[in-house]
Amino acid sequence: MGRSKKKGVERESSWAAFAERHEGEVFRDEKGRIDGVRVAYRDWTVVVDTYTVSTGQSSITYTRGLAGFHAQVPFRCKVWKEGFFSRVGKRLGMQDLKVGRPTLDRDFVVQSDSPGHVRSLLAGSRVGELLERHPKFQYEVRKRKGSKKESEDASDAEVQVQVTEVLTDDGRLDAILAICRESLDALVRSGVAIPPSGRHRM
């Protein structure tokens, strides 16, 4: 079995097991391969899938989790592991909020338009702890991408967690789902998200 075929079989197996473990619904691409998993959480839906971005000569594939919700107030935040360029940016005055978790404050960059809400999200729930345990994850809460709402029920904001590789290990697939779930609960508690009411969907 070739290396790419072996990786494909490994991905199919691990994603099918992930769906079964969380009572999720598998969806497939035009070739019948698993393209992602939808998992119900309360009245929300969390989607874990992969997508590829072409960079001209090459391409980059990401694994991501997406969870749509209705926002009561506008709120945006981004969190990522500090690297060389972000260290330089900090010295030049790039925004980097302190949230009250020593590891996040030291090793990560946190940007937000609402410091109070982002501290509640990252220090007042398990979201910050999970991001510390998985420093390669990039995290964002933002207005939902896509210019037109499909209906009154369509989500207008979303949580996104992503990493630059196709995940096949149970631990990190489960962690992406956990971060999305914990984020939805924390955003409701902080007043950013409307509580689930049966109208929420991706």
PyMOL commands that place a pseudoatom at each C-alpha (Angstrom):
pseudoatom trace, name=CA, resn=MET, resi=1, chain=A, elem=C, hetatm=0, pos=[0.000, 0.000, 0.000]
pseudoatom trace, name=CA, resn=GLY, resi=2, chain=A, elem=C, hetatm=0, pos=[1.411, 3.420, -0.998]
pseudoatom trace, name=CA, resn=ARG, resi=3, chain=A, elem=C, hetatm=0, pos=[2.030, 6.082, 1.610]
pseudoatom trace, name=CA, resn=SER, resi=4, chain=A, elem=C, hetatm=0, pos=[-0.769, 8.402, 0.437]
pseudoatom trace, name=CA, resn=LYS, resi=5, chain=A, elem=C, hetatm=0, pos=[-3.245, 5.523, 0.251]
pseudoatom trace, name=CA, resn=LYS, resi=6, chain=A, elem=C, hetatm=0, pos=[-2.253, 4.386, 3.733]
pseudoatom trace, name=CA, resn=LYS, resi=7, chain=A, elem=C, hetatm=0, pos=[-2.785, 7.907, 5.084]
pseudoatom trace, name=CA, resn=GLY, resi=8, chain=A, elem=C, hetatm=0, pos=[-6.166, 8.016, 3.380]
pseudoatom trace, name=CA, resn=VAL, resi=9, chain=A, elem=C, hetatm=0, pos=[-7.228, 4.747, 5.011]
pseudoatom trace, name=CA, resn=GLU, resi=10, chain=A, elem=C, hetatm=0, pos=[-5.970, 6.012, 8.376]
pseudoatom trace, name=CA, resn=ARG, resi=11, chain=A, elem=C, hetatm=0, pos=[-7.964, 9.212, 8.007]
pseudoatom trace, name=CA, resn=GLU, resi=12, chain=A, elem=C, hetatm=0, pos=[-11.151, 7.355, 7.014]
pseudoatom trace, name=CA, resn=SER, resi=13, chain=A, elem=C, hetatm=0, pos=[-10.822, 5.070, 10.010]
pseudoatom trace, name=CA, resn=SER, resi=14, chain=A, elem=C, hetatm=0, pos=[-10.043, 7.781, 12.560]
pseudoatom trace, name=CA, resn=TRP, resi=15, chain=A, elem=C, hetatm=0, pos=[-12.758, 10.176, 11.348]
pseudoatom trace, name=CA, resn=ALA, resi=16, chain=A, elem=C, hetatm=0, pos=[-15.381, 7.419, 11.249]
pseudoatom trace, name=CA, resn=ALA, resi=17, chain=A, elem=C, hetatm=0, pos=[-14.426, 6.499, 14.840]
pseudoatom trace, name=CA, resn=PHE, resi=18, chain=A, elem=C, hetatm=0, pos=[-14.568, 10.194, 15.833]
pseudoatom trace, name=CA, resn=ALA, resi=19, chain=A, elem=C, hetatm=0, pos=[-18.108, 10.456, 14.413]
pseudoatom trace, name=CA, resn=GLU, resi=20, chain=A, elem=C, hetatm=0, pos=[-19.223, 7.298, 16.194]
pseudoatom trace, name=CA, resn=ARG, resi=21, chain=A, elem=C, hetatm=0, pos=[-17.661, 8.366, 19.486]
pseudoatom trace, name=CA, resn=HIS, resi=22, chain=A, elem=C, hetatm=0, pos=[-19.609, 11.636, 19.498]
pseudoatom trace, name=CA, resn=GLU, resi=23, chain=A, elem=C, hetatm=0, pos=[-22.769, 10.385, 17.752]
pseudoatom trace, name=CA, resn=GLY, resi=24, chain=A, elem=C, hetatm=0, pos=[-21.942, 12.600, 14.806]
pseudoatom trace, name=CA, resn=GLU, resi=25, chain=A, elem=C, hetatm=0, pos=[-23.051, 12.522, 11.180]
pseudoatom trace, name=CA, resn=VAL, resi=26, chain=A, elem=C, hetatm=0, pos=[-20.396, 11.855, 8.542]
pseudoatom trace, name=CA, resn=PHE, resi=27, chain=A, elem=C, hetatm=0, pos=[-20.589, 13.740, 5.238]
pseudoatom trace, name=CA, resn=ARG, resi=28, chain=A, elem=C, hetatm=0, pos=[-18.600, 12.782, 2.151]
pseudoatom trace, name=CA, resn=ASP, resi=29, chain=A, elem=C, hetatm=0, pos=[-17.031, 14.374, -0.929]
pseudoatom trace, name=CA, resn=GLU, resi=30, chain=A, elem=C, hetatm=0, pos=[-17.846, 13.564, -4.544]
pseudoatom trace, name=CA, resn=LYS, resi=31, chain=A, elem=C, hetatm=0, pos=[-15.490, 10.556, -4.413]
pseudoatom trace, name=CA, resn=GLY, resi=32, chain=A, elem=C, hetatm=0, pos=[-17.212, 9.085, -1.380]
pseudoatom trace, name=CA, resn=ARG, resi=33, chain=A, elem=C, hetatm=0, pos=[-14.412, 9.925, 1.055]
pseudoatom trace, name=CA, resn=ILE, resi=34, chain=A, elem=C, hetatm=0, pos=[-15.210, 11.355, 4.472]
pseudoatom trace, name=CA, resn=ASP, resi=35, chain=A, elem=C, hetatm=0, pos=[-15.154, 15.130, 4.130]
pseudoatom trace, name=CA, resn=GLY, resi=36, chain=A, elem=C, hetatm=0, pos=[-16.176, 16.016, 7.659]
pseudoatom trace, name=CA, resn=VAL, resi=37, chain=A, elem=C, hetatm=0, pos=[-18.367, 15.280, 10.660]
pseudoatom trace, name=CA, resn=ARG, resi=38, chain=A, elem=C, hetatm=0, pos=[-21.361, 17.160, 12.073]
pseudoatom trace, name=CA, resn=VAL, resi=39, chain=A, elem=C, hetatm=0, pos=[-21.920, 16.829, 15.808]
pseudoatom trace, name=CA, resn=ALA, resi=40, chain=A, elem=C, hetatm=0, pos=[-25.045, 18.115, 17.562]
pseudoatom trace, name=CA, resn=TYR, resi=41, chain=A, elem=C, hetatm=0, pos=[-24.446, 20.015, 20.792]
pseudoatom trace, name=CA, resn=ARG, resi=42, chain=A, elem=C, hetatm=0, pos=[-27.577, 21.206, 22.526]
pseudoatom trace, name=CA, resn=ASP, resi=43, chain=A, elem=C, hetatm=0, pos=[-29.339, 23.065, 19.681]
pseudoatom trace, name=CA, resn=TRP, resi=44, chain=A, elem=C, hetatm=0, pos=[-26.110, 24.012, 17.929]
pseudoatom trace, name=CA, resn=THR, resi=45, chain=A, elem=C, hetatm=0, pos=[-24.118, 22.088, 15.348]
pseudoatom trace, name=CA, resn=VAL, resi=46, chain=A, elem=C, hetatm=0, pos=[-20.329, 21.741, 15.409]
pseudoatom trace, name=CA, resn=VAL, resi=47, chain=A, elem=C, hetatm=0, pos=[-18.673, 20.820, 12.105]
pseudoatom trace, name=CA, resn=VAL, resi=48, chain=A, elem=C, hetatm=0, pos=[-15.175, 19.316, 12.037]
pseudoatom trace, name=CA, resn=ASP, resi=49, chain=A, elem=C, hetatm=0, pos=[-13.730, 19.065, 8.531]
pseudoatom trace, name=CA, resn=THR, resi=50, chain=A, elem=C, hetatm=0, pos=[-10.687, 19.803, 6.374]
pseudoatom trace, name=CA, resn=TYR, resi=51, chain=A, elem=C, hetatm=0, pos=[-10.101, 22.400, 3.684]
pseudoatom trace, name=CA, resn=THR, resi=52, chain=A, elem=C, hetatm=0, pos=[-7.225, 23.184, 1.364]
pseudoatom trace, name=CA, resn=VAL, resi=53, chain=A, elem=C, hetatm=0, pos=[-5.802, 26.568, 0.371]
pseudoatom trace, name=CA, resn=SER, resi=54, chain=A, elem=C, hetatm=0, pos=[-3.735, 26.816, -2.811]
pseudoatom trace, name=CA, resn=THR, resi=55, chain=A, elem=C, hetatm=0, pos=[-0.589, 28.943, -2.589]
pseudoatom trace, name=CA, resn=GLY, resi=56, chain=A, elem=C, hetatm=0, pos=[0.317, 28.736, -6.278]
pseudoatom trace, name=CA, resn=GLN, resi=57, chain=A, elem=C, hetatm=0, pos=[3.072, 26.143, -6.460]
pseudoatom trace, name=CA, resn=SER, resi=58, chain=A, elem=C, hetatm=0, pos=[1.805, 24.209, -3.451]
pseudoatom trace, name=CA, resn=SER, resi=59, chain=A, elem=C, hetatm=0, pos=[-1.197, 23.906, -1.161]
pseudoatom trace, name=CA, resn=ILE, resi=60, chain=A, elem=C, hetatm=0, pos=[-1.892, 23.825, 2.581]
pseudoatom trace, name=CA, resn=THR, resi=61, chain=A, elem=C, hetatm=0, pos=[-4.548, 21.612, 4.156]
pseudoatom trace, name=CA, resn=TYR, resi=62, chain=A, elem=C, hetatm=0, pos=[-6.140, 22.489, 7.492]
pseudoatom trace, name=CA, resn=THR, resi=63, chain=A, elem=C, hetatm=0, pos=[-8.295, 20.589, 9.948]
pseudoatom trace, name=CA, resn=ARG, resi=64, chain=A, elem=C, hetatm=0, pos=[-10.848, 22.898, 11.508]
pseudoatom trace, name=CA, resn=GLY, resi=65, chain=A, elem=C, hetatm=0, pos=[-13.838, 23.030, 13.813]
pseudoatom trace, name=CA, resn=LEU, resi=66, chain=A, elem=C, hetatm=0, pos=[-16.668, 25.476, 13.132]
pseudoatom trace, name=CA, resn=ALA, resi=67, chain=A, elem=C, hetatm=0, pos=[-19.558, 26.300, 15.455]
pseudoatom trace, name=CA, resn=GLY, resi=68, chain=A, elem=C, hetatm=0, pos=[-22.125, 28.878, 14.423]
pseudoatom trace, name=CA, resn=PHE, resi=69, chain=A, elem=C, hetatm=0, pos=[-24.184, 30.890, 16.919]
pseudoatom trace, name=CA, resn=HIS, resi=70, chain=A, elem=C, hetatm=0, pos=[-26.412, 33.962, 17.179]
pseudoatom trace, name=CA, resn=ALA, resi=71, chain=A, elem=C, hetatm=0, pos=[-24.580, 36.950, 18.696]
pseudoatom trace, name=CA, resn=GLN, resi=72, chain=A, elem=C, hetatm=0, pos=[-26.209, 39.338, 21.148]
pseudoatom trace, name=CA, resn=VAL, resi=73, chain=A, elem=C, hetatm=0, pos=[-23.285, 41.762, 20.922]
pseudoatom trace, name=CA, resn=PRO, resi=74, chain=A, elem=C, hetatm=0, pos=[-20.494, 42.116, 18.346]
pseudoatom trace, name=CA, resn=PHE, resi=75, chain=A, elem=C, hetatm=0, pos=[-17.403, 40.254, 19.497]
pseudoatom trace, name=CA, resn=ARG, resi=76, chain=A, elem=C, hetatm=0, pos=[-14.181, 39.228, 17.806]
pseudoatom trace, name=CA, resn=CYS, resi=77, chain=A, elem=C, hetatm=0, pos=[-11.051, 37.564, 19.128]
pseudoatom trace, name=CA, resn=LYS, resi=78, chain=A, elem=C, hetatm=0, pos=[-8.020, 35.694, 17.791]
pseudoatom trace, name=CA, resn=VAL, resi=79, chain=A, elem=C, hetatm=0, pos=[-5.540, 33.543, 19.700]
pseudoatom trace, name=CA, resn=TRP, resi=80, chain=A, elem=C, hetatm=0, pos=[-2.373, 31.917, 18.391]
pseudoatom trace, name=CA, resn=LYS, resi=81, chain=A, elem=C, hetatm=0, pos=[0.987, 30.693, 19.665]
pseudoatom trace, name=CA, resn=GLU, resi=82, chain=A, elem=C, hetatm=0, pos=[3.596, 33.414, 19.702]
pseudoatom trace, name=CA, resn=GLY, resi=83, chain=A, elem=C, hetatm=0, pos=[6.303, 33.108, 17.044]
pseudoatom trace, name=CA, resn=PHE, resi=84, chain=A, elem=C, hetatm=0, pos=[9.198, 35.207, 15.777]
pseudoatom trace, name=CA, resn=PHE, resi=85, chain=A, elem=C, hetatm=0, pos=[7.091, 37.699, 13.834]
pseudoatom trace, name=CA, resn=SER, resi=86, chain=A, elem=C, hetatm=0, pos=[4.536, 38.147, 16.607]
pseudoatom trace, name=CA, resn=ARG, resi=87, chain=A, elem=C, hetatm=0, pos=[7.371, 38.774, 19.094]
pseudoatom trace, name=CA, resn=VAL, resi=88, chain=A, elem=C, hetatm=0, pos=[8.664, 41.504, 16.801]
pseudoatom trace, name=CA, resn=GLY, resi=89, chain=A, elem=C, hetatm=0, pos=[5.123, 42.816, 16.414]
pseudoatom trace, name=CA, resn=LYS, resi=90, chain=A, elem=C, hetatm=0, pos=[4.693, 43.044, 20.180]
pseudoatom trace, name=CA, resn=ARG, resi=91, chain=A, elem=C, hetatm=0, pos=[7.825, 45.156, 20.413]
pseudoatom trace, name=CA, resn=LEU, resi=92, chain=A, elem=C, hetatm=0, pos=[6.383, 47.423, 17.740]
pseudoatom trace, name=CA, resn=GLY, resi=93, chain=A, elem=C, hetatm=0, pos=[3.127, 47.839, 19.635]
pseudoatom trace, name=CA, resn=MET, resi=94, chain=A, elem=C, hetatm=0, pos=[0.923, 45.094, 18.178]
pseudoatom trace, name=CA, resn=GLN, resi=95, chain=A, elem=C, hetatm=0, pos=[-2.139, 44.486, 20.336]
pseudoatom trace, name=CA, resn=ASP, resi=96, chain=A, elem=C, hetatm=0, pos=[-1.710, 41.619, 22.789]
pseudoatom trace, name=CA, resn=LEU, resi=97, chain=A, elem=C, hetatm=0, pos=[-4.201, 41.392, 25.636]
pseudoatom trace, name=CA, resn=LYS, resi=98, chain=A, elem=C, hetatm=0, pos=[-3.503, 39.842, 29.025]
pseudoatom trace, name=CA, resn=VAL, resi=99, chain=A, elem=C, hetatm=0, pos=[-6.302, 37.525, 30.132]
pseudoatom trace, name=CA, resn=GLY, resi=100, chain=A, elem=C, hetatm=0, pos=[-5.120, 36.301, 33.534]
pseudoatom trace, name=CA, resn=ARG, resi=101, chain=A, elem=C, hetatm=0, pos=[-3.757, 32.868, 32.543]
pseudoatom trace, name=CA, resn=PRO, resi=102, chain=A, elem=C, hetatm=0, pos=[0.046, 32.939, 32.940]
pseudoatom trace, name=CA, resn=THR, resi=103, chain=A, elem=C, hetatm=0, pos=[0.825, 30.509, 30.102]
pseudoatom trace, name=CA, resn=LEU, resi=104, chain=A, elem=C, hetatm=0, pos=[-1.532, 32.202, 27.641]
pseudoatom trace, name=CA, resn=ASP, resi=105, chain=A, elem=C, hetatm=0, pos=[-0.230, 35.630, 28.646]
pseudoatom trace, name=CA, resn=ARG, resi=106, chain=A, elem=C, hetatm=0, pos=[3.403, 34.544, 28.195]
pseudoatom trace, name=CA, resn=ASP, resi=107, chain=A, elem=C, hetatm=0, pos=[3.314, 32.244, 25.171]
pseudoatom trace, name=CA, resn=PHE, resi=108, chain=A, elem=C, hetatm=0, pos=[0.307, 33.309, 23.069]
pseudoatom trace, name=CA, resn=VAL, resi=109, chain=A, elem=C, hetatm=0, pos=[-0.967, 36.384, 21.261]
pseudoatom trace, name=CA, resn=VAL, resi=110, chain=A, elem=C, hetatm=0, pos=[-4.531, 37.389, 22.152]
pseudoatom trace, name=CA, resn=GLN, resi=111, chain=A, elem=C, hetatm=0, pos=[-6.362, 40.027, 20.149]
pseudoatom trace, name=CA, resn=SER, resi=112, chain=A, elem=C, hetatm=0, pos=[-9.942, 41.173, 20.718]
pseudoatom trace, name=CA, resn=ASP, resi=113, chain=A, elem=C, hetatm=0, pos=[-12.252, 44.149, 20.402]
pseudoatom trace, name=CA, resn=SER, resi=114, chain=A, elem=C, hetatm=0, pos=[-13.708, 43.396, 23.858]
pseudoatom trace, name=CA, resn=PRO, resi=115, chain=A, elem=C, hetatm=0, pos=[-11.129, 42.728, 26.621]
pseudoatom trace, name=CA, resn=GLY, resi=116, chain=A, elem=C, hetatm=0, pos=[-13.753, 41.899, 29.241]
pseudoatom trace, name=CA, resn=HIS, resi=117, chain=A, elem=C, hetatm=0, pos=[-15.482, 39.272, 27.138]
pseudoatom trace, name=CA, resn=VAL, resi=118, chain=A, elem=C, hetatm=0, pos=[-12.223, 37.687, 25.981]
pseudoatom trace, name=CA, resn=ARG, resi=119, chain=A, elem=C, hetatm=0, pos=[-10.985, 37.371, 29.561]
pseudoatom trace, name=CA, resn=SER, resi=120, chain=A, elem=C, hetatm=0, pos=[-14.253, 35.692, 30.519]
pseudoatom trace, name=CA, resn=LEU, resi=121, chain=A, elem=C, hetatm=0, pos=[-13.928, 33.332, 27.547]
pseudoatom trace, name=CA, resn=LEU, resi=122, chain=A, elem=C, hetatm=0, pos=[-10.268, 32.358, 28.001]
pseudoatom trace, name=CA, resn=ALA, resi=123, chain=A, elem=C, hetatm=0, pos=[-9.776, 32.573, 31.769]
pseudoatom trace, name=CA, resn=GLY, resi=124, chain=A, elem=C, hetatm=0, pos=[-13.280, 31.796, 32.969]
pseudoatom trace, name=CA, resn=SER, resi=125, chain=A, elem=C, hetatm=0, pos=[-13.765, 28.515, 31.095]
pseudoatom trace, name=CA, resn=ARG, resi=126, chain=A, elem=C, hetatm=0, pos=[-11.778, 25.499, 29.857]
pseudoatom trace, name=CA, resn=VAL, resi=127, chain=A, elem=C, hetatm=0, pos=[-11.122, 27.190, 26.499]
pseudoatom trace, name=CA, resn=GLY, resi=128, chain=A, elem=C, hetatm=0, pos=[-7.862, 28.783, 27.656]
pseudoatom trace, name=CA, resn=GLU, resi=129, chain=A, elem=C, hetatm=0, pos=[-6.666, 25.513, 29.233]
pseudoatom trace, name=CA, resn=LEU, resi=130, chain=A, elem=C, hetatm=0, pos=[-7.390, 23.531, 26.051]
pseudoatom trace, name=CA, resn=LEU, resi=131, chain=A, elem=C, hetatm=0, pos=[-5.572, 26.065, 23.860]
pseudoatom trace, name=CA, resn=GLU, resi=132, chain=A, elem=C, hetatm=0, pos=[-2.544, 25.890, 26.155]
pseudoatom trace, name=CA, resn=ARG, resi=133, chain=A, elem=C, hetatm=0, pos=[-2.512, 22.104, 25.774]
pseudoatom trace, name=CA, resn=HIS, resi=134, chain=A, elem=C, hetatm=0, pos=[-2.694, 22.375, 21.975]
pseudoatom trace, name=CA, resn=PRO, resi=135, chain=A, elem=C, hetatm=0, pos=[-0.457, 25.322, 21.069]
pseudoatom trace, name=CA, resn=LYS, resi=136, chain=A, elem=C, hetatm=0, pos=[-0.544, 24.602, 17.319]
pseudoatom trace, name=CA, resn=PHE, resi=137, chain=A, elem=C, hetatm=0, pos=[-4.255, 25.376, 17.210]
pseudoatom trace, name=CA, resn=GLN, resi=138, chain=A, elem=C, hetatm=0, pos=[-5.318, 28.787, 15.905]
pseudoatom trace, name=CA, resn=TYR, resi=139, chain=A, elem=C, hetatm=0, pos=[-8.500, 30.082, 17.495]
pseudoatom trace, name=CA, resn=GLU, resi=140, chain=A, elem=C, hetatm=0, pos=[-10.961, 32.740, 16.404]
pseudoatom trace, name=CA, resn=VAL, resi=141, chain=A, elem=C, hetatm=0, pos=[-14.427, 34.074, 17.214]
pseudoatom trace, name=CA, resn=ARG, resi=142, chain=A, elem=C, hetatm=0, pos=[-15.773, 36.281, 14.439]
pseudoatom trace, name=CA, resn=LYS, resi=143, chain=A, elem=C, hetatm=0, pos=[-18.704, 37.390, 12.353]
pseudoatom trace, name=CA, resn=ARG, resi=144, chain=A, elem=C, hetatm=0, pos=[-19.795, 34.442, 10.243]
pseudoatom trace, name=CA, resn=LYS, resi=145, chain=A, elem=C, hetatm=0, pos=[-18.182, 34.372, 6.812]
pseudoatom trace, name=CA, resn=GLY, resi=146, chain=A, elem=C, hetatm=0, pos=[-20.583, 34.496, 3.892]
pseudoatom trace, name=CA, resn=SER, resi=147, chain=A, elem=C, hetatm=0, pos=[-22.233, 37.717, 2.880]
pseudoatom trace, name=CA, resn=LYS, resi=148, chain=A, elem=C, hetatm=0, pos=[-25.904, 36.668, 2.971]
pseudoatom trace, name=CA, resn=LYS, resi=149, chain=A, elem=C, hetatm=0, pos=[-27.916, 35.052, 5.722]
pseudoatom trace, name=CA, resn=GLU, resi=150, chain=A, elem=C, hetatm=0, pos=[-29.921, 32.106, 4.459]
pseudoatom trace, name=CA, resn=SER, resi=151, chain=A, elem=C, hetatm=0, pos=[-32.829, 32.791, 6.823]
pseudoatom trace, name=CA, resn=GLU, resi=152, chain=A, elem=C, hetatm=0, pos=[-33.768, 34.243, 10.173]
pseudoatom trace, name=CA, resn=ASP, resi=153, chain=A, elem=C, hetatm=0, pos=[-32.474, 31.063, 11.813]
pseudoatom trace, name=CA, resn=ALA, resi=154, chain=A, elem=C, hetatm=0, pos=[-29.009, 31.116, 10.223]
pseudoatom trace, name=CA, resn=SER, resi=155, chain=A, elem=C, hetatm=0, pos=[-26.116, 31.807, 12.585]
pseudoatom trace, name=CA, resn=ASP, resi=156, chain=A, elem=C, hetatm=0, pos=[-24.472, 35.216, 12.249]
pseudoatom trace, name=CA, resn=ALA, resi=157, chain=A, elem=C, hetatm=0, pos=[-21.247, 34.499, 14.197]
pseudoatom trace, name=CA, resn=GLU, resi=158, chain=A, elem=C, hetatm=0, pos=[-18.933, 31.540, 14.580]
pseudoatom trace, name=CA, resn=VAL, resi=159, chain=A, elem=C, hetatm=0, pos=[-16.134, 29.936, 16.548]
pseudoatom trace, name=CA, resn=GLN, resi=160, chain=A, elem=C, hetatm=0, pos=[-13.284, 28.499, 14.476]
pseudoatom trace, name=CA, resn=VAL, resi=161, chain=A, elem=C, hetatm=0, pos=[-10.408, 26.282, 15.630]
pseudoatom trace, name=CA, resn=GLN, resi=162, chain=A, elem=C, hetatm=0, pos=[-7.885, 25.124, 13.046]
pseudoatom trace, name=CA, resn=VAL, resi=163, chain=A, elem=C, hetatm=0, pos=[-4.495, 23.478, 12.681]
pseudoatom trace, name=CA, resn=THR, resi=164, chain=A, elem=C, hetatm=0, pos=[-2.225, 23.151, 9.650]
pseudoatom trace, name=CA, resn=GLU, resi=165, chain=A, elem=C, hetatm=0, pos=[-2.424, 19.419, 9.008]
pseudoatom trace, name=CA, resn=VAL, resi=166, chain=A, elem=C, hetatm=0, pos=[-4.929, 16.630, 8.474]
pseudoatom trace, name=CA, resn=LEU, resi=167, chain=A, elem=C, hetatm=0, pos=[-5.539, 15.228, 11.939]
pseudoatom trace, name=CA, resn=THR, resi=168, chain=A, elem=C, hetatm=0, pos=[-5.921, 11.490, 12.414]
pseudoatom trace, name=CA, resn=ASP, resi=169, chain=A, elem=C, hetatm=0, pos=[-5.304, 11.178, 16.154]
pseudoatom trace, name=CA, resn=ASP, resi=170, chain=A, elem=C, hetatm=0, pos=[-8.234, 10.882, 18.526]
pseudoatom trace, name=CA, resn=GLY, resi=171, chain=A, elem=C, hetatm=0, pos=[-6.879, 13.330, 21.102]
pseudoatom trace, name=CA, resn=ARG, resi=172, chain=A, elem=C, hetatm=0, pos=[-6.661, 16.372, 18.877]
pseudoatom trace, name=CA, resn=LEU, resi=173, chain=A, elem=C, hetatm=0, pos=[-9.893, 15.684, 16.991]
pseudoatom trace, name=CA, resn=ASP, resi=174, chain=A, elem=C, hetatm=0, pos=[-11.650, 15.437, 20.342]
pseudoatom trace, name=CA, resn=ALA, resi=175, chain=A, elem=C, hetatm=0, pos=[-9.901, 18.628, 21.521]
pseudoatom trace, name=CA, resn=ILE, resi=176, chain=A, elem=C, hetatm=0, pos=[-11.166, 20.650, 18.532]
pseudoatom trace, name=CA, resn=LEU, resi=177, chain=A, elem=C, hetatm=0, pos=[-14.717, 19.549, 19.296]
pseudoatom trace, name=CA, resn=ALA, resi=178, chain=A, elem=C, hetatm=0, pos=[-14.277, 20.264, 23.018]
pseudoatom trace, name=CA, resn=ILE, resi=179, chain=A, elem=C, hetatm=0, pos=[-12.984, 23.791, 22.360]
pseudoatom trace, name=CA, resn=CYS, resi=180, chain=A, elem=C, hetatm=0, pos=[-15.996, 24.559, 20.155]
pseudoatom trace, name=CA, resn=ARG, resi=181, chain=A, elem=C, hetatm=0, pos=[-18.449, 23.216, 22.750]
pseudoatom trace, name=CA, resn=GLU, resi=182, chain=A, elem=C, hetatm=0, pos=[-16.766, 24.992, 25.668]
pseudoatom trace, name=CA, resn=SER, resi=183, chain=A, elem=C, hetatm=0, pos=[-16.669, 28.233, 23.650]
pseudoatom trace, name=CA, resn=LEU, resi=184, chain=A, elem=C, hetatm=0, pos=[-20.408, 28.156, 22.946]
pseudoatom trace, name=CA, resn=ASP, resi=185, chain=A, elem=C, hetatm=0, pos=[-21.216, 27.691, 26.636]
pseudoatom trace, name=CA, resn=ALA, resi=186, chain=A, elem=C, hetatm=0, pos=[-18.745, 30.395, 27.707]
pseudoatom trace, name=CA, resn=LEU, resi=187, chain=A, elem=C, hetatm=0, pos=[-20.063, 32.860, 25.112]
pseudoatom trace, name=CA, resn=VAL, resi=188, chain=A, elem=C, hetatm=0, pos=[-23.599, 32.353, 26.419]
pseudoatom trace, name=CA, resn=ARG, resi=189, chain=A, elem=C, hetatm=0, pos=[-22.473, 32.897, 30.023]
pseudoatom trace, name=CA, resn=SER, resi=190, chain=A, elem=C, hetatm=0, pos=[-20.672, 36.119, 29.099]
pseudoatom trace, name=CA, resn=GLY, resi=191, chain=A, elem=C, hetatm=0, pos=[-23.675, 37.505, 27.224]
pseudoatom trace, name=CA, resn=VAL, resi=192, chain=A, elem=C, hetatm=0, pos=[-22.063, 37.381, 23.776]
pseudoatom trace, name=CA, resn=ALA, resi=193, chain=A, elem=C, hetatm=0, pos=[-24.149, 34.488, 22.398]
pseudoatom trace, name=CA, resn=ILE, resi=194, chain=A, elem=C, hetatm=0, pos=[-27.901, 34.015, 22.584]
pseudoatom trace, name=CA, resn=PRO, resi=195, chain=A, elem=C, hetatm=0, pos=[-28.721, 30.833, 24.530]
pseudoatom trace, name=CA, resn=PRO, resi=196, chain=A, elem=C, hetatm=0, pos=[-29.692, 27.845, 22.367]
pseudoatom trace, name=CA, resn=SER, resi=197, chain=A, elem=C, hetatm=0, pos=[-33.360, 28.004, 21.453]
pseudoatom trace, name=CA, resn=GLY, resi=198, chain=A, elem=C, hetatm=0, pos=[-33.769, 25.424, 18.712]
pseudoatom trace, name=CA, resn=ARG, resi=199, chain=A, elem=C, hetatm=0, pos=[-33.072, 27.982, 15.969]
pseudoatom trace, name=CA, resn=HIS, resi=200, chain=A, elem=C, hetatm=0, pos=[-29.287, 27.552, 15.745]
pseudoatom trace, name=CA, resn=ARG, resi=201, chain=A, elem=C, hetatm=0, pos=[-27.642, 25.800, 12.864]
pseudoatom trace, name=CA, resn=MET, resi=202, chain=A, elem=C, hetatm=0, pos=[-24.517, 26.102, 10.718]
for i in range(1, 202): cmd.bond("trace and resi %d" % i, "trace and resi %d" % (i + 1))
show_as sticks, trace
zoom trace
